[in-house]
Amino acid sequence: MAHYAYLDQNNIVINVIVGKDETELIDGVDPETYYGAVRTSYNSKIRGTYAGIGYSYNSEEDIFIAPQPFPSWIRNGSFWDPPVPMPTDGRWEWNEEEGAWNDIS
């Protein structure tokens, strides 16, 4: 069984469906673009990460990209990194206004 992401005109994922296995031919339909959808992978083996609704598809890099959580975060492949690494101890929440992590433990 394979999964496919349907995109809008701006390459934003609007739906993800289960389709035929990517190794099966479906009446001449290309399994990489199942009826206009782009294949995605639950185990992230293709296209960077599993596509979710709201993710975008970058055709030049052939990856799905998670929505940007905050304007200051920097894209790293399919995901976003904060401009300041999160501390490893305790519980933290990003404060975009201050550009820093707030301890919420």
Secondary structure, DSSP 4 states (H G I P E B T S, - for coil): -EEEEEE-TTSBEEEEEEES-TTS-BTTB-GGGGGG-EEE-TT--SSSS---TT-EEETTTTEEEPPPSSTT-EEETTEEE-SSPPPSSS-EEEETTTTEEEE--
